[in-house]
């Protein structure tokens, strides 16, 4: 990731130098012909090139911030893992010794996800994401971890009810309406549609 960040910085410097070299000493009110990298030529306008250049810089700025945050998160994870390992980096011997457990648990997790998916009809990828989102992590202040529950996937009715509760909570938060109000609206809509249907039958 650090190497990718460095590559983006180098690309940004190239873009900046090309933009300024391209328009240095030119009449910026008039278009110019500019050779493309594939050997052709294109007609360019300064205001359009300037717009794309600044948009590129804005995009890189957001990308840099995201990359720095990820690097900081990885630093925290590595520091925590070293702490849990008695203040030492994981040795090759430790890594090799843990491989059988790793594969046993990984394949078991994947198999359980597939079984839950077959039982519930929910995609295995969503099941996996739900499990990971609600599981404890190495860091104690993991703000992205969900604090609630998705229900018990082995109990389809409980699972469905809990998912519906989560959906309803989201609707209530956004609209300010609770499920009872939504249900009454749906019931009124059904009655309205029914009355229209009856009128059409009479006609």
Secondary structure, 3 states (H helix, E strand, C coil): CHHHHHHHHHHHHHHHHHHHHHHCCCCCCCCEEEECCCCCEEEECHHHHHHHHHHHHHHHHHHHHHHHHHHHHHHHHHHHHHHHCCCCCCCHHHHHHHHHHHHHHHHHHHHHHHHHHHHHCCCHHHHHHHHHHHCCCCCCCCCCCCCCCCCCCCCHHHHHHHHHHHHHHHHHHHHCCCHHHHHHHHHHHHHHHHHHHHHHHHC
